[in-house]
Amino acid sequence: MGSQNQLFEIADRQQGFFTAKQAEECGYKRSNFHLKLTSGEWTQEERGVYRLARYPVTERPELVLWSLWSRNVEDVPQGVWSHETALDIHELSDVMPSKMHMTVPLDFRRRKEPPKLLRLYRGFLEGSDIEERQGYRVTTPLRTIIDCVAEGTVADNFISQAIQQALGRGLLLERELETVKQTRPEIYQKIKRVLKRQQRLKQQQIFAKVWKHD
């Protein structure tokens, strides 16, 4: 298989993106990268991150770009999209995060400061907490909700909405919430309080509408 085909296979799994190391492993010399850039075949998106210029535009290319940005010295991405960004990816609730939220390992290091658009959380994720997507990883709906509740930065109405939508779409099972009761009792109690509070608010709103019409 030729270098071009090899690189396309890699880039195709990453929405058209690839790293300098991946290109080198396909047989491209780093000293010749500029030829690909000047010819318009490649575009440079970040330090050491490139994209095939003719690859179709995807819906969320930034998710792959910053995932590749988080790679370690072995060229393996370390970041997993989480918290509000994961809610957005899963289309749970109407939350609109102003930054991109990513969980990285405790020993994560970069030579430069992370870009301001990223908010990094340091922590450990089990394999069961992660879903693989095209070119990036994201926390599961359950882990996402747990993280948002634990962090306390997402309003209760969005948490309640996310839980109800996840249950309704089969992305979250009631028995999974029950496991939280055993493994993270403090989070379970917070979830329980949020759901009860939102239920009371809805009932009050219904009563208010009835009284208004009367």
Salt bridges, closest charged atoms under 4 A:
GLU24 OE1 - ARG30 NH2 2.98
GLU41 OE1 - LYS36 NZ 3.25
GLU62 OE2 - ARG60 NE 2.65
ASP75 OD1 - ARG71 NE 3.27
GLU84 OE1 - HIS101 ND1 3.38
ASP88 OD2 - ARG60 NH1 3.34
ASP129 OD2 - ARG143 NH1 3.04
GLU131 OE1 - ARG133 NH2 3.13
ASP147 OD1 - ARG143 NE 2.87
GLU151 OE2 - ARG119 NH2 3.61
ASP156 OD2 - ARG197 NH1 2.22
GLU186 OE2 - ARG184 NE 3.06
